Amino acid sequence: MQSLAQEIKSFSKTNLRKQCTRVTTLSGRRIIETWKGSTVHVVEDTVQPESACGYVQDNTWDLQVGLIRPHLLLGSQDAAHDFATLRKYKVTHILNVAYGVENAFPDLFIYKTLSILDLPDADIISHLQECTQFIEQAKAEKGVVLVHCNVGVSRSVSVVIGYLMSREGQSFEEAFSFVKSARPASCPIPNSRIPGTVKKLQASEQHTS
């Protein structure tokens, strides 16, 4: 019986079975990669699909707006850039927490812009108080504020959840559940540490009042 070392020394690459890999590109084109020795040979697959099944870009606008409160709406940059949607919901104030998204109608609406990166460790904490104050400003002025980021899923959702917790005393679970029912795509930033931030914000407000 050969030892493992002897088997390794006597092993030959010619004993390996040929391996073929079929690859489908983003456009739906299929190719076949075949390893022969230490080189790989690439050929076009002779049997191509009738239609492309790769990545399909979605160019449709997301105009779904979540009604959080009579004075508070949640949506994407598409809703913030669609004048008909803004008129439909009687928007007067717009809180833009997207990164790299310009305000479309600066002469027609009251804006507050905070450029926040769409990252798991995005710094929502340092902006929550001024976001809350802007929403309260719109409410006091009998207006309607639309909070939006790029796609209206994480940053703007985190801000709205923080607002409900801070101003209405809701738990994170209660606020998240309500916001998700209003805008099903909602998914707050996982590391935004909203509950702890809200507690500090409430303590600060009680101290100054």
C-alpha positions, 0 to 999 in steps of 0.5 A: 500500500502506497503512502500519501507522499508516494501517491502525490509524487506518482500523481499525473495531471493526465488522470484528471477529468476534463472540466467544463463550465458554462457561463452566462454573461449579464447580457444573456450570452453563454460561453463554455470554459474548458480546462486543458492542462494549465490553460483554459479554452473559451468557446461560444455555446452553440445553443443560445437561449431564445431571449437574454436572461441576464441583468435587466435595468429597471428604468421605471420611476418609483412614485410610491409615497408612504403616508406616515402622518398627515404632515409626514411622507416617505419616498424616493428621489423619484417622488421628490423629482416628480412635480405631479406627485408633490402636488398630489400630496400637497408637499410644502417641505422636502427633507433630502438625506440622499447623497449627490441628489440635487433639489429639483424645485428650490424655488417652489418648496422649502428644502433641507439637505443633508448628504448622507452616504448609503453605507451600513455605518452611515452617520444618521445619529448626528443628523437626527435632531435637525431632521426632527426639528425640520419635520416639526417646523413643517408641522407647525407651519401647517405644511407637509414634508416629504423625507427622501433619500435615493431609493427611499429604503434605508436612510430616509426610513431611519430618519422617519423611524427616529422621528416617531420614536422621539416625538411620539414615544414609539418603540423601534419595533412599533415605528418600524412596523408602521413605516414598513406598512406605509412603504413596504420596501423600508429597511433601516440602516442596520448599524444606525443605532436609532434607539440609543440615539433617540434616548439621548435626544429625548434626554437632551430635550428634557434638559433644555426645556 
